């Protein structure tokens, strides 16, 4: 159980750090991020709402107070990272970081069910 706990917390902290880093970049330099979104053919009006949702998702994953919101946070991160990987792939960019993020989401989610069960 100790190894599972270490794996879970490592993946979760790295995932949350990735999402917070991404969100702070969206807040601090939205024009640059909007340029990236345009290059990847995504609408630019979702930059700030996406940053807000990333912060909310991190809070829900760490808190785990409302089970269905925690599930939606993981689902949102999975969808966000999957779409980012697809967009970067079709743009001819390296998708290594997106694949690492996808692995972190899956590891955190599945190990979290064992380490921190929401339904007691």
C-alpha positions as CSV (number, residue, x, y, z in Angstrom):
1,X,0.0,0.0,0.0
2,X,2.9,2.4,0.7
3,X,4.2,2.0,-2.9
4,X,0.7,2.7,-4.2
5,X,0.5,5.8,-2.1
6,X,3.9,7.1,-3.3
7,X,3.0,6.5,-6.9
8,X,-0.4,8.2,-6.5
9,X,0.9,11.3,-4.8
10,X,3.8,11.6,-7.2
11,X,1.5,11.4,-10.2
12,X,-1.1,13.7,-8.6
13,X,1.4,16.4,-7.6
14,X,3.1,16.3,-11.1
15,X,-0.3,16.5,-12.8
16,X,-1.5,19.4,-10.6
17,X,1.8,21.2,-11.2
18,X,1.4,20.7,-14.9
19,X,-2.1,22.1,-14.8
20,X,-1.2,25.1,-12.5
21,X,1.8,25.9,-14.7
22,X,-0.5,25.8,-17.8
23,X,-3.2,27.9,-16.1
24,X,-0.7,30.6,-14.9
25,X,0.7,30.9,-18.4
26,X,-2.9,31.4,-19.7
27,X,-3.5,34.2,-17.1
28,X,-0.1,35.9,-17.3
29,X,0.3,35.9,-21.1
30,X,-3.1,35.4,-22.7
31,X,-2.1,37.0,-26.0
32,X,0.7,34.5,-26.5
33,X,-1.5,31.6,-25.6
34,X,-4.2,32.9,-28.0
35,X,-1.6,32.9,-30.7
36,X,-0.9,29.2,-29.9
37,X,-4.6,28.4,-30.0
38,X,-5.0,30.1,-33.4
39,X,-2.1,28.2,-34.8
40,X,-3.7,24.9,-33.5
41,X,-7.1,26.0,-34.9
42,X,-8.8,26.3,-31.5
43,X,-11.1,29.2,-30.6
44,X,-9.3,31.9,-28.6
45,X,-12.3,32.8,-26.4
46,X,-11.7,29.6,-24.3
47,X,-8.3,30.6,-23.0
48,X,-9.3,32.3,-19.7
49,X,-12.3,30.0,-19.0
50,X,-10.0,27.0,-19.6
51,X,-7.4,28.4,-17.2
52,X,-10.1,28.9,-14.5
53,X,-11.4,25.4,-15.0
54,X,-7.8,24.0,-14.7
55,X,-7.4,25.7,-11.3
56,X,-10.8,24.4,-10.2
57,X,-9.9,20.9,-11.4
58,X,-6.7,21.0,-9.3
59,X,-8.6,22.0,-6.3
60,X,-11.1,19.2,-6.7
61,X,-8.5,16.6,-7.3
62,X,-6.6,17.6,-4.2
63,X,-9.7,18.1,-2.0
64,X,-11.8,15.2,-3.2
65,X,-14.7,16.5,-1.2
66,X,-17.5,16.0,-3.7
67,X,-17.0,12.7,-5.5
68,X,-18.9,13.6,-8.8
69,X,-16.9,16.8,-9.2
70,X,-13.7,15.0,-8.6
71,X,-14.7,12.5,-11.4
72,X,-15.5,15.5,-13.7
73,X,-12.1,17.1,-12.9
74,X,-10.3,14.0,-14.0
75,X,-12.5,13.7,-17.1
76,X,-11.8,17.3,-17.9
77,X,-8.1,16.9,-17.6
78,X,-8.2,13.7,-19.7
79,X,-10.2,15.5,-22.5
80,X,-8.0,18.6,-22.3
81,X,-4.7,16.7,-22.6
82,X,-6.1,14.3,-25.3
83,X,-7.2,17.2,-27.4
84,X,-3.9,19.0,-26.9
85,X,-2.0,15.9,-28.0
86,X,-4.2,15.6,-31.1
87,X,-3.8,19.2,-32.0
88,X,-0.1,19.2,-31.6
89,X,0.2,15.9,-33.5
90,X,-1.7,17.3,-36.5
91,X,0.3,20.5,-36.3
92,X,3.5,18.4,-36.6
93,X,4.7,19.3,-33.0
94,X,6.2,17.0,-30.5
95,X,3.6,15.3,-28.3
96,X,5.8,13.9,-25.6
97,X,4.7,16.3,-22.9
98,X,1.0,15.6,-23.7
99,X,1.6,11.9,-23.5
100,X,3.3,12.3,-20.1
101,X,0.4,14.4,-18.9
102,X,-2.0,11.7,-20.1
103,X,-0.1,9.0,-18.2
104,X,-0.2,11.2,-15.1
105,X,-3.9,11.6,-15.3
106,X,-4.5,7.9,-15.7
107,X,-2.1,6.9,-12.9
108,X,-3.5,9.5,-10.5
109,X,-7.1,8.5,-11.3
110,X,-6.7,4.7,-11.0
111,X,-4.3,4.8,-8.0
112,X,-6.5,7.4,-6.3
113,X,-9.4,4.9,-6.2
114,X,-7.2,2.6,-4.1
115,X,-5.3,5.2,-2.0
116,X,-8.0,7.8,-1.4
117,X,-11.4,6.2,-1.9
118,X,-14.2,8.8,-2.2
119,X,-17.0,6.6,-1.1
120,X,-16.6,5.5,2.5
